Amino acid sequence: MRVLLAAVGAAAAALLLAGGGAAASSQPRVLAITFGPDLDINPVTQGYLTGQLSRAASDHYDAAVILLDTPGGLSTSMKVIFNAELNAKLPVIVYVSPNGARAASAGVWVSEAADVLAMAPTTNIGSSTPIDSSGANIGSDLRRRSSTTRSRR
């Protein structure tokens, strides 16, 4: 609960600083969207998160805060989520929390698409190169094609 309050407080402070005098006279409405703990990015969670972002816009919230803890997931779902963030009609803030949480793999790109990214102490963010289902490195030809595809997008 303290993490949620801290994230909402940080979002409110950012909105007050960005909005100037008019925003200072009223409390900003911020929708907190919990994505975790340790939740995969997949079509179901994609629908939940994009639905919550749409709700925040249609219900006239001033910002949305995504409380993120993910090992990553599907690139197709990740792409839909980050496009929703980039096209959102309100500021999107990603807060990687609680302590020990991560924004790994596809979670990196969900985090990067936000207007503001903040991280709790002892959290981490990162991604790695493609591997096969056994955890071994992908052969050079497939690895080269995979890397080329990623760099073209």
Secondary structure, DSSP 8 states (H G I E B T S, - for coil): -HHHHHHHHHHHHHHHHHH-HHHHTS---EEEEEE-SS--BSHHHHHHHHHHHHHHHHTT-SEEEEEE-B--B-HHHHHHHHHHHHH-SS-EEEEE-STT-EEETHHHHHHHTSSEEEE-TT-EEE----B-TTS-B--HHHHHHHHHHHHH-
